[in-house]
Amino acid sequence: HIFTCSIKMPEGPELHLASLYVNKMCNGVVFSGPVIKSEVSKNPEVAFTCDSYRITATSRGKEVKLTLTPMKSDDDGNRRSKGRQADEHVDVVFRFGMSGYFRFTSEEEVPKHAHLRFYTKEKPRRVLSFVDTRRFGSWQPNGTWQPDRGPCIMFEYKSFRENVLSHLSDRAFDRPICEVLLNQKYFNGIGNYLRAEILYRLNIPPFVCARDVLEGLELEDEFENGKPVKDEITETKTPDRGKKKAIKQEAGDVLRLCHTVPLEVVNLGGKGYDPEKMDYSAFEAWLRCYYVDGMKSVRDHNGRTIMKFQLIVKIKYSDLFQGDPGPMAPKDSKSPKIKKRAKKDDDHDYTDKKKVAKSMKESTTKKRVVKKEPSPPKVPTHPKEVVSKRGKAEKTPEDAQQSETKSSVRRKKSNSVEPAAGRERRSGRITRKHSK
C-alpha cells in the first residue's frame, strides 16, 4: 500500500480492480446492521440499516459504486414497521483520492484507517472496509455518477472517443496534451502514470497543443474489432515549418491508447490491485517510463510534474518523458527537488500519545531559543566632529572657537542682568525696612 500511496495513486484500472475485488470477496456473503463511519471522517453518514443485505460493486472511470440490496424474507413487513429493514437498495459512490482502497478482513483485523465499515451477519463477523490513509477520498450516499465526468475510457470506448472528438473546439484543448489528459470531463480514468505511459509510447512531447495531437483522428477506430494495435511510433526529423504536421503523423491514435493501456493494467490481474498481498512487482515490470532511469521531469502549468533531465524518486505527481518537452512547456521551469522524509511508525496516530510527544517537543524547542539583547541605537555624530580612541567626539578648532564665542556672549548677558537684579533686590529690602 505504501507503493500505491507514493507512486501508483488510484486511477481507472485500480478502481475497476477494486470493484472486482469487492464482488469476489462479497460473493454469497450476507451483511447485516448499520453502516459504521469513523469519527474522524468528514464524509456523510450512510443512513442504511438492514437485517440482511448483499453488496455488489461497479466502476466507471475514477468512481466505484457499491450497491446495498436488501434480501427479502417472509417477515419483511414486521421488520419494516419497526424500522429495521430498508425498503429499497442504496447506492454509495466512492472516489478514492490519493490512497483509497477496499479491504475485507475479520473484525479483529480491521485496518487503522478504515473510515467506512460494512459488517457481515455471520459469527464471528467480518468487515468490508473503505480504507483511506490520507483521507482525500470521499463517498456519497444515494449517489450517482458525477455528471461532469466523461464516459469511461475502458468500458465506454465509443462514447469516450466521440465525446473528445466532438468537442475539440472547446477551450480546454488549447492547453498542452499532458494537462488535457488529466481533464476528467473528457478523459475519465486517466491519471499521472497513465498519461506518462501513453505519451511515452507514442513519442509525443508533453507540452504540445492537445488540439494539434487530436485533430485528424477518425470518429470510428478501425482497430476496435480485435485487430492489433500499433502503439509505438518511430521518431522522424522534420524541418521547423513542418512541425505541426509532423506531430499529427507521429502522434498515432492517442485515444486508442487511452483505452488499451489501462486495460493492460487490468489484465495484470490481482497483482495490480491486491490489498491482501500488496505485490506490485508485476506492475513495476510493466512500466516503460514511469519511475524508470533516464526519464526527464518538468512541472506543468498546474504545478504537477512531468519528468525532465533526471530520475526523481518517490516524488508526488511525477510523470516521465524523453526528448523535447514541447513548445508549450512553462518557461524557467525547474525540476522539483527531492524532499526526504523519515517514515514514522505512528503516522496519522490520533491518540493522546502523539499530542504529549508534540507538546514535549515544543517545550524543548522553546528552551533552546536564546534571546538576543537589542543592540544600542547608533548616535549620529556631527560631520565635523572627530571621534577619539576612547569613543568620545572631539571638537575641531573651528567648532571650539564658535563655542567660545557663544559662551562669552552668554557671560556678558548674565553680567549685565545680575547688577540690575541686585539693585532691585537691595532697593526692595530698603523699601521694606522703611515701611516697618
Secondary structure, 3 states (H helix, E strand, C coil): CHHHHHCCCCCHHHHHHHHHHHHHHCCCCCEEEECEECCCCCCCCCCCEEEEEEEEEEEECCEEEEEEEECCCCCHHHHHHCCCCCCCCEEEEEECCCCEEEEEEEHHHCCCCEEEEEEECCCCCEEEEEEECCCCCEEEECCCCCCCCCCECCCCHHHHHHHHHCCCCCHHHHCEHHHHCCCCCCCECCCHHHHHHHHHHCCCCCCCEHHHHHCCCCCCCCCCCCCCCCCCCCCCCCCHHHHHHHHHHHHCCHHHHHHHHHHHHHCCHHHCCCCCCCCCHHHHHHCCCCCCCCCEEEECCCCCEEECCCCCCCCCCEECECCCCCCCCCCCCCCCCCCCCCCCCCCCCCCHHHHHHHHHHHHHHHHHCCCCCCCCCCCCCCCCCEECCCCCEECCHHHHHHHHHHHHHHHHHHHHHHHHHHHHHHHHHHHHHHHC
